Amino acid sequence: MKKLGFAYILCFSLVLLNACGNATFNGSSTGNDTQFIMEYSILNTSDHREMSLKTGDVIDTTIVSDAGSVDIQVENSAGDSIYSETDVPTSEFEIPISQDDTYTFTVTGHGAKGSVSFIKS
């Protein structure tokens, strides 16, 4: 009987340990029509926000990559990419907006730790 109880405890412990290894997101994500900001200690998924932008707007972009990798995709409402990059390193840059539209900003992490921000200036 003791062996059976030990086996149950062992199986339960293994399930808990396995669940910890597959975490998809631990952090915060916020956004509106002027910004999309994420900070995370674990990012193994995608998140996105939409922003209605006008010709001449500029998106100030900051990426902090402390671990893993982050992919960035920015598309207009027709699905045309205006910015796309994989494994973006720690960096700061601008994304110029060339036409009035609603843009989707997508961040995909692969074992990532850090932050991203897209702020309309």
Buried (B, 14 or more C-beta within 10 A) or exposed (E): EEEEEEEEEEEEEEEEEEEEEEEEBEBEBEBEEBBBBBBBEBBBBEBBBBBEBEEEBEBBBBBBBEEBBBBBBBBBEEEEEBBEBEEBEEEEEEBEBEEEBEBBBBBBBEEBBBBBBBBBE
